Amino acid sequence: MNKPLLTIGISLALSVPLIAQAGPKENFDDVYSKAQSVHQDAGTFQWTVTADRLKAAESAADSGDYEKAESMAREGLKLAEESVAQRERQQQEGAWRKVAIGN
């Protein structure tokens, strides 16, 4: 067998998984981007705690602590998803009318 060709083939095979894996910064960027998008989707039902969590995540990322930043961004994403779910429940149930009218 041709040794140079075999060496190149093995090198490529071993490098593909490394290329496919994202680093901590990329993981944070993905989660943070999704969290911001979902938070914006909540519209007037945005929770202030979500915005605070995303600001803290951004601050942690700015200081280079991407593990902490990603964790906070995941928490922000969860909170944002819950605020969207609240908006959807209230729109479907008409609960906002009961709250606004005071019934």
N, C-alpha and C positions, 0 to 999 in steps of 0.2 A: 504494500500500500504506500501511497505517496505521503511521506511524513509532513511536508509543509502544508499540504492540503488538509491532512488530519488535524494538524495544530490549529489552523485557521478555523476549521469546523468546530473544534472543541471550544476555542476561544469565543466564537460567536454564540454557541449554545449556552455557555456559562454567562455571557454578558446580557443576554435577553432578559432574564428575570431581574437583573439589577436595573435595567432601563425601565422596566415595567413598574417597579416599586417607586412610589412617591416618597419624598423626604418629609420631615416634620413640617417644614414651611409650606410645602405643597398641600399636605393634609389639612393644615390650618386654613390655608387660602380657600380650599374647596368647601370646608365646613362653614367657614365664616361667610363666604359668598352666598351659600344656600340659606344660612340663617338670616342674613340681611334681606334676601329676596322674600322669604316667608314672612318676615317681620313687616315688610312693606305691604305684603298681600293682606295683612290683618286690617289695614286701613285705619278707621277710627277706633278699632278695638285693640290697637297696639298697647301692650302692657309696658309701663315705664321700667319695670324690673328687667324686661328683655333688653331695652336700649342700654340700661346700665351694665348688664352682663356683657353685651357686645362691645361696649366702650372699654371695659376691663380686659376683655380678650384682645382687643386691638393694642392696648397698652402693654400687655404681656408679650405680645408678638414684637412690638417695637423694641422691647428690652431684650429680645432674643430667646425668651423662654417659650418655645413653640409647643411644648407638651402642655404647659399650663394654659396657654392661649387656645389650643385646640379643645381642651377640656371645657373651658369657659364658653367657647363658641358652640360646642355641643349642647351645653346647658341652655344657651341662648336660643339655639335651634329648637330645642324641646319646648321652651316657653313660648316661642313664636308659633309653633304648631298648635299649642294649646289655645293661644289667643285666636287663631284662625278657626279652630274648632268651636270656640265660644261664639264667635261671630256667626258661624253657620248655624249653630243650635238656636241662637236667639232670632236669627232671620227666619228659620223654619217654624219655630214655635210661636213667633210673634211676641216673645217675652219682652222685647224692648218696649212694646206698647204698654204692657202692664207696668213696667218700671217707670216709663215716662209719664203715664197718666196717673199712676199711683194706686192702681187696683190691687 
